Amino acid sequence: QVQLVESGGGLVQAGGSLRLSCAASGRTFSTYTMGWFRQAPGKEREFVAAHTRSGNNAYAGSVKGRFTISGDNAKNTVYLQMNSLKPEDTAIYYCAADKDYRAPVTNLSPWDYDYWGQGTQVTVSS
């Protein structure tokens, strides 16, 4: 089993920045791809970004150029740096881990992921 714990969410004004962290514990050798998803009220969970242990990344079009995903393999932690935040970025952000390794990253669906964190709220005010 793998446990994922997110942190770093909060309230920020439009144009501001936040950095989310996701710490993995347990059988982390099986977490080849780490992803961030988000879910706004009344909407489906959507892909935000993904990162593999070998350094391949993927982004949703809506966040490309504003968000950066990175990982620290030694700490089993993945980060999501979010800049130029917009009110439409408001959502619960979830960290997820997939045992599957794909290069380039094509595991963009929530159904691809095996483990999930509890989520952290990000609220962007206008």
Backbone torsions as a table, in degrees:
resi	resn	phi	psi	omega
1	GLN	NA	154.2	178.4
2	VAL	-126.2	134.4	176.0
3	GLN	-110.4	136.1	-179.5
4	LEU	-123.1	131.9	179.9
5	VAL	-129.2	118.5	178.9
6	GLU	-91.2	153.7	172.5
7	SER	-154.2	165.0	174.6
8	GLY	105.5	-3.4	178.5
9	GLY	-71.1	172.5	178.8
10	GLY	163.6	-165.6	-179.7
11	LEU	-106.4	130.8	-178.9
12	VAL	-144.0	152.2	177.1
13	GLN	-79.7	156.2	176.6
14	ALA	-55.8	137.5	-176.4
15	GLY	91.6	-10.8	-179.0
16	GLY	-84.2	-173.9	-175.7
17	SER	-132.8	153.0	171.9
18	LEU	-144.6	153.3	172.9
19	ARG	-123.9	119.8	176.5
20	LEU	-93.2	145.8	175.9
21	SER	-124.5	149.2	176.1
22	CYS	-136.5	113.1	179.6
23	ALA	-99.8	128.6	-179.9
24	ALA	-104.7	141.3	176.0
25	SER	-139.5	164.2	-177.1
26	GLY	97.4	-138.9	-177.5
27	ARG	-81.4	63.7	-172.4
28	THR	-69.5	-16.6	179.1
29	PHE	-64.0	-17.2	-178.8
30	SER	-91.7	-0.3	-176.9
31	THR	-95.7	80.3	-176.2
32	TYR	-75.2	-31.5	179.2
33	THR	-126.4	130.9	176.4
34	MET	-113.3	134.2	-177.8
35	GLY	-128.9	158.5	170.5
36	TRP	-117.0	132.9	174.7
37	PHE	-126.0	164.7	176.3
38	ARG	-142.7	154.4	179.1
39	GLN	-141.8	118.6	176.3
40	ALA	-92.7	158.4	-179.5
41	PRO	-55.9	129.6	177.6
42	GLY	78.2	4.5	-178.9
43	LYS	-120.4	162.7	177.9
44	GLU	-77.9	158.0	176.3
45	ARG	-68.6	132.8	-176.4
46	GLU	-126.4	150.7	179.0
47	PHE	-68.5	140.1	176.3
48	VAL	-115.8	-56.5	-177.6
49	ALA	-162.0	158.6	178.2
50	ALA	-144.3	153.9	-175.6
51	HIS	-144.4	133.8	176.2
52	THR	-102.7	160.2	-179.8
53	ARG	-61.4	-23.5	179.1
54	SER	-87.6	-1.9	173.5
55	GLY	100.4	8.0	175.1
56	ASN	-80.2	139.0	-178.6
57	ASN	-127.8	157.2	173.7
58	ALA	-145.6	149.3	-177.5
59	TYR	-135.8	149.6	168.4
60	ALA	-71.8	149.5	-178.5
61	GLY	-60.0	-32.4	-175.8
62	SER	-70.9	-16.2	-178.0
63	VAL	-118.0	-7.7	-177.7
64	LYS	-59.8	131.9	-177.8
65	GLY	90.5	-14.5	179.0
66	ARG	-113.6	-35.2	-178.1
67	PHE	-107.5	147.1	176.5
68	THR	-133.2	126.2	176.8
69	ILE	-102.1	141.1	178.5
70	SER	-150.6	165.6	-178.7
71	GLY	-140.2	152.8	173.6
72	ASP	-120.2	100.8	-175.4
73	ASN	-62.8	-34.9	-179.1
74	ALA	-64.4	-32.3	-179.1
75	LYS	-98.2	-2.5	-176.5
76	ASN	52.1	44.8	-176.1
77	THR	-130.3	140.2	174.6
78	VAL	-120.3	145.9	-175.7
79	TYR	-121.3	153.3	172.4
80	LEU	-131.7	104.5	176.2
81	GLN	-86.1	121.1	-176.5
82	MET	-116.1	114.5	178.9
83	ASN	-114.2	164.6	178.4
84	SER	49.2	48.4	-176.0
85	LEU	-65.5	145.3	-179.5
86	LYS	-119.9	156.9	177.0
87	PRO	-55.3	-32.6	179.9
88	GLU	-71.8	-6.0	173.3
89	ASP	-82.6	-7.4	179.5
90	THR	-61.3	124.6	-177.6
91	ALA	-178.2	171.4	165.9
92	ILE	-86.5	128.5	-179.4
93	TYR	-102.6	129.1	-177.6
94	TYR	-115.4	138.4	171.5
95	CYS	-94.4	143.8	-179.3
96	ALA	-142.0	154.3	179.4
97	ALA	-128.6	138.6	-179.0
98	ASP	-121.8	134.0	178.3
99	LYS	-74.0	-11.5	-174.8
100	ASP	-90.1	138.3	175.9
101	TYR	-108.9	126.1	177.1
102	ARG	-134.6	135.1	177.0
103	ALA	-135.3	116.3	2.0
104	PRO	-70.1	169.6	-177.7
105	VAL	-68.9	120.1	177.5
106	THR	-126.6	1.8	177.9
107	ASN	-87.2	86.4	-173.9
108	LEU	-110.3	-3.8	-178.4
109	SER	-98.5	144.8	175.4
110	PRO	-56.3	-28.9	-178.5
111	TRP	-68.7	-15.7	178.7
112	ASP	-76.4	-17.8	-168.9
113	TYR	-100.2	143.6	-172.5
114	ASP	-97.5	-28.8	-175.4
115	TYR	-132.1	147.3	-176.3
116	TRP	-136.4	146.3	170.0
117	GLY	-85.9	-179.7	-177.3
118	GLN	-82.7	-18.1	178.4
119	GLY	99.2	153.6	176.2
120	THR	-137.5	135.5	-175.0
121	GLN	-79.8	131.6	171.8
122	VAL	-120.4	124.2	179.5
123	THR	-125.0	124.5	-179.8
124	VAL	-113.6	118.6	-179.3
125	SER	-93.3	148.7	-178.3
126	SER	-89.6	NA	NA
